[in-house]
C-alpha cells in the first residue's frame, strides 16, 4: 500500500507484488518477485483488510517487472495461489510474443498495454489490435506540488460531467476525458471514475478513481470523506489506510511523486 512516511515507502518497495487499481476497478498485479508464498500472503492480507474491494476481485497479472517470464507450471501455481488467497486472476498483461504464448497455455486473455501506467509512453510496445476501452494507454504527467490547491483540468479541455443525483450501491459513473462533479452522495459499493479530477459535494462512501488513464495531476475533492477506496493515476488507498482524524472531514486527495496524499481542506 502507498504510505506517507519514508520507512513505510521502503517497506512497500520490498513487497513481492505492486498492486494498482485500473480504470474500471480491475486490479493490476505487477509481479516484482516470483515468490509465490509471499505474493499469496500479501493478497490474502489485502482481502482480509478490505474484503469489499479485493474479495473475489478481478486481477490482471503482469509479469513485466520480472527479468524473464516464468514457465507455465510456475505461472499456473501462482494463479492457483492467488485464487486460494481470495482473488480472481482474469488475464495477463500484454507483453512479448512469449507472454502471449504463456497466456494461451494458461487459458487466459491478454489485456493490451494494461501496464502502460508503469512505463514511459515511448517504452510501451505497440499493440497488434485496438486496445479495449478499459485498457487505454496511460499518459504521463508531472505530479502536482502539495501546496497547489488548483484543480487539474481535464485533458480534452471540454466541459466536465455533472451528476446531480446520488450514485447508489452497484452504480458506476465515468467521466471520459474530463472532470466529474457529483452534487449528491456516492454510496457504499458505488464507483465514480474520471480521467480528470473528481468533485463530490455530498458524502463519499464508495470508491473514487481520478486520473483513470494516468493523469497524475488529477485530484479528488470531497466534502464528507468515508471512502472505501480513493485512487489517482492508479495509486490508491483503502479506508483502513486513512488516518481516523480525516474520516468525515472535507478533504482533497492528490499525488506527490509516487505517494498518494490526503489532507483536510481548510
Protein Blocks (a to p, Z undefined) as FASTA:
>chain_A
ZZfbfklmmmmmmpmbdcdddfkopacdddfbdcfklmmmmmmmmmmmmmmlmgopacdd
dfklpfbdcdfklmmmmmmmmmmnopacfbdcdddfklmmmmmmnopacdehklmmmpcf
klpccdfbdcdfklcccdddddddfklmbdcddfklpacdddfbdcdehiacddehiacd
dfbdcdehiacddfbdcddfbdcfbdcdehknopakbccddfbdcbfbdceehiacdfkl
pcfklgopacddddehjaccddddZZ
